[in-house]
Amino acid sequence: MVMTPNITSTFASHIDSIQLKLTDCFSGITTFEKAIISHFSSTGKRNIRNEKELVLHADNHFDLLHPQCPVCGSNKINKQEYYTRKLKLAEFGSQIIHVRRYYCKKCSKRFTTPLDPIVKKGHQYARTYEQYIEDSYETGYCSFRHLQKIFSSLYDCSPSHQTIYNWIRKSNKEVTSEATKEYSGYYCYDEQYLKLNGRRFYRLSLIDSIFNKPVEEMIVTNLEYDTVKDFIEKATSNRLIYAISTDHRIKYKSIMDKLEIKHQLCIFYLYKLIGNDVFKKLKSKFVSYREKINMCLTFTEIKEIFRTYDVSIAINRLQNLIDGIKKIPYALYRSIDKITRDFNRLTLFMVDGFVSKTTNPIENYYRQTLPNQLKRIFKTPE
């Protein structure tokens, strides 16, 4: 006689909806109770031979129909009392689960009803949560607290941002080399200062600006020309590459030209450099109010050059600015000269819309993977 899965849903009294997959519709699931049975009977690794042996009785009591010792395989099992677990079951919310204990007469092994398809051993959150974290990691980086808010909007409860951080670290270690082979060819490069065991180090990083995933990282002791060049050359070898966005360190231009890589200089960093010069003059008591106003207006005109994705418009705006060179404050001459010399590197994003015009993707990556408060905690290269 073939045993059918004896799963009695008690969750129907707690919820009024359930999230279905498209495959559920194809498999003929038409009722609420069948959907719940399908969710709890999904295939996965567990400690029982037949997934149909897992039974859900009334009042959320889980049991094995034909318990078998996971050590010796004996069927001589004594059923003992239930013990209570409080689990977070995603769309089912917080549930009190009662799990049966067993005792093997042959080897004296004690074990419990496995809930591996629903929640990992020793965990309280359903596998759905961790699967969502893994999907988020593959899609792109998002702050831990923002992920926590997303969980709260989807479900009644959500793990802490520290728990989410631990899941991401674990999933990061489990990512295979096959999963990281596909890249868009558009990258951002930057470095981050580290202090390890009292010594100064630098974390060199190259990330995919389209997919928001790391390509290569390395901790080095210096930022010499050859060190950075060798890192970028190694990181981009045997990979599709169209362009790299960086900040305005002088050596980057030479490195990109040497490696024959199209180079985009960060627009935000350009504004920062110009702003530093302007701010000094604005704070000065020796600069008239009229000159300060003129300086701010000229700075705005410089920004307007890059507020378009049409190169011809940017060229016209720059030309109009240069034509009025007599009205330009002396403090901004150097900035305009820099824009003229590096115009092609500053407007590459206008030619190719996939190029990131700032290094914000890698800055966000740094803030989420090693913010300042964690830098003070992690004092070893690991």
C-alpha positions, 0 to 999 in steps of 0.5 A: 500500500502506498502511503500518501503525504498526511500533512494537515495544514494548521496555518490556514487559520493564521494567514489569509494569503500565500505566495505561489510560484509560477510552477505551482500553477503548472503543477495543478495547485489550485487550493490554499491547502495544496499550496501549503502542502507543496511548500512544506513538501519541496525537495531538499536535503534532509535526514529522512529517506522519503519526504512523504514521511514528514507529517504535520499534525494539528496545532503545528506538531511535526512528526515522522511517520516512519522514523529511522535512526540517522546513525545506524539506520535502525527502525527500532525507535521509541517516540518521546515527547515534543519540544517547542521551537519558535520559528519565523516562517516568512509569509506564515509569520512567527509560529510555535512549532512542536517537534517530536523527539526520538530514541534509538533502541539499537545505538541509543542515539537521540534525534528529533524530527528534521525540519531541514526543508523549512529551516536550517538546524539551529536557525529560527528564520526560514530558508526563504530569508537566506535565499532572498539574501543570496539573490540580493547579493547576486543582483547588487549591493544594498545596505544591511539596514535597507534589506531589513526594511525590505524584509519588514515590508514583505513579512511581519518580522525581519532579521537584524542587520547584523544577522543579514550581514552574517548571511552575506558573509557566508554566501560570499564565501560560498560563491563559486568561480563560475558565478563570478565569470560574467562581467559587463566590461564596465568597471570602477577602480579605487583604493581604501586606506587600512591600518593592520597591526599598526601598519599602513596598508591599501585595499585595491578594488575593481568592481563591475559598475553595471552588475555591482559585484567585485572583480578583484581585490588586493591588500598592498603596502604602497600605491606606487605606479607599478603596484597599481598598474600590475593590479589593474592589468591582472584584474582585467586580463582575460576579461571583457573590458570597455572602460574604467572609471577612477578618481583624478590621481595623475598616475591613473591616466598614464596607467590607462594609456599604457594598458590601452583602456578607455578612461573616465574621470569621476565627475563628482571628484572634479566638483570636489577639487574645484569646490575646495579652491572655491571654498577657500576664496569664499572664506577669505576676507580679502575677496570682495562680495562681487567676486564671490558671487561671480565665482559661484556663478562660474562654478555653476556654469562648469557643472552645466558642462557635464549635465548632458549626455550630448558631447556637442552640447558639452563642447558648446558650453565649454567654448562659451565659458572660454570665450568669456575668459575675462569674466572668469575668476582667477581661482578657476583658471586652473580648473578650466585648464584641467577640463580642457586637457582632460575633456575626453576623459571627462565626457566618455560617459556621454559617448558610451552611456554604460560608463559610470561618470562617477566612482560612486558604485565602488564608494557604496561598495566600500561603505557596505563591505568595510565601513569605518566602524568595522575597520577599527574592529578587523585588524588582520588581513583576513 
